[in-house]
Structure formats: C-alpha cells, structure tokens
Amino acid sequence: MRQAGSVTDLAEPLVLRRGPSWRNRLMLAPLTNTQSHLDGTLSEDEIRWLVARARGGFGLVMTAAAYVSRAGNAWAGQLGVSDDAHLPGLERLAREIKEHGAVSSVQLHHAGKRADTTVSGMPLVSAYDEPAKEARALTTGEVEQVIEDFAAAARRAERAGFDGAEIHGAHGYLLTQFLEPRNTRTDGWGGDLAGRARIVHEVIAAIRAATGPDFQLGMRLSPERHGLRLEEMVTVAGEVMSGGDLDYLDMSLWDVRKRPHEASDQHEDRLLIDEFTSLERHGTRLGVAGAVSSAADVRWCLEQGADFVIVGKSAMADHAFAAHVVADVDYEAPRFPVSRQHLRDEYLGEAFIDYFAGTWPHLVEDS
C-alpha cells in the first residue's frame, strides 16, 4: 500500500533501519563524472565536487559508480573501491563529507559487458555469452567471485569510514545483465526470475555478512528497458524491500512523472512511480530519481509516497540545491542549458564538464 509522506517530511530527518539518520529527504544521485585518476584513486576535483554537495545540504552524499573489480571498470576516470590503494582518498572523502553534516556512501559497481577493455585491460564478461560484443558468460566460480568482490568492496568502504554503500543493480550493468530474460543459464544463476535474481539477493546477503551492524546498505534498480520486464522488476523490488537486509531502495525512473515504457492495459492509468510506492516496504525506505528540478518536484514525489528523493542534474546546476529546497517552497534550480563557467562555479572539474557536454551537448553552452 502507498505510504505517502507529507510536505513537512522534506526537512525532517530520515531514520533508517541501520546507520545514521539523514538530516533531510534529499540524496545526491551517484553521477558519472570521469574525474578520478586512471588507477581509480580520487582526484582533488572529484573530492571538491562531492564535498560541495555535502556543504550544500544533502542528507546523503554518494560517490559515482565505483568498480569492485578491475574487470568491471566501465570508463577512464572511474572511481575504484577494489584495492587498498584506493583507501587514502576514500578515507579523506568520507571524513570531509561527514564534517559537513551529510551521511556518506559509495556506490558499488561492476559494468559486466559494458566495461571498457581498453581501460581495464581485461576481457568482457556478462551473465551470458554475447559474441556481438565479444563478451563471454562468467563461469559459476566467477559468479561467486563477483559476489565476494562486492562484499570486499563494501568492507573497504566501511574501513575508509563511509556510513554505507549502495549496490548498483541498474542501467544495464552486470547485475542487470543477470536479471534480463535472455539470461538462460542452467547453473542456478539464470533461467526463471528466481534464478536470474539470485545474484542480487546473494550480493546483498554477502555485504550484510561482511560489514558491521550499523553499516547502511542501499540498492539502485532500473524498472524497465535494458532488456528488463517491468512486472519482474516490481517483484524484485518487493523482494529486496521485504528481506530486511537493505536499508533503502533507490529506483532510477529517468523521469518521476513518466508512464511505464511497456504499453499494456495493466499500466494504462498508472505512473511508473506508482508501481513501487504501492509496494509493502517492511521498514525499508524507498527513494525515486528522475527529472527532479524544484521544491515542488520534491514535494510531489513525497506526496506520491516516496520516502526520499534523489537529485542528479539539478545538483550539478546548484551545489546547494538541497539547502535551497528545504528553505524555499518555491525554489527552482537553474534551467539548462548552462554555461561551462556556471558548472565550474558549481565545483565541477573540467573532466566532468567535458563528459557532461559530450553526453548531453544541448545542456551545456559553449562559454
């Protein structure tokens, strides 16, 4: 059933099953920014970008996707959490985020067949063979190693002083590849939905077993596209929220007001967000992301039943988006396109600006 929030929820602390409360209902989205060094260590630019969002009032500040093993490295400049060599920068980042009152988290990621072999130096792997991409299926033993890699990365994040971690199970990366119906493995890690979702549940359980009782654990899921079926993803979302090991679920909707991509009578009168706010949560908090750019958008998501709201591009345009939304019910973020200088003034480094302008050229003015 829907567990609708109220307008006043926005500025109230969010209490989770484990770990520290968030000072409000706003989370910084884990935004790809390509600002780390080629060895996965943090750069000054990436620390500056993230700490500015902690200073800007977000309840939870999360890193971009951080690879849990070198084979899962998706792009040059990606943050790593796969080796103790990554610890010094991670320790500094965790400390500085918390100094500004935000809860800190690392997003744990493996790109699978979407990795970049020119960066990782390793062959592409996936849940299944895909010759067109020169990707091969992981062996059964390698699947078990992936689970241990996620758990080891979470332990490393905890050692670095982070309050928690989020498992990246969205956007067509490795865990999504296991969830796809085309994963027809017959070794217990594919076939029916229970087999395809098994790795999700085992990664969650492995991290919970490997970390302390106060370590906060979330998960990001995509509800559709990337080969996924909406009905199945609703089932998976319900399962992970009912299991008791997750503290929150982060649903990446692309646009919180969109209708399901799948056209059917079953979804004709429902928004995509409704598929998830209607689920029983069993104490797990539910957040939504996608095209949130104003205080009104945030309040609307809470009124729809979300427990918290994840903000991406608008947090790039205004590092203090969270503080402004809490203080002003009429606040709207700067509208895109914005200039390169605007992004510099909001603490984005040149690598991040170049990546963003290259991916969404219509959102960045040449100045």
Order of alpha helices (4+ residues) and beta strands (2+ residues): beta-alpha-beta-beta-alpha-beta-alpha-beta-beta-alpha-beta-alpha-alpha-alpha-beta-alpha-beta-alpha-beta-alpha-beta-alpha-alpha-beta-alpha-alpha-beta
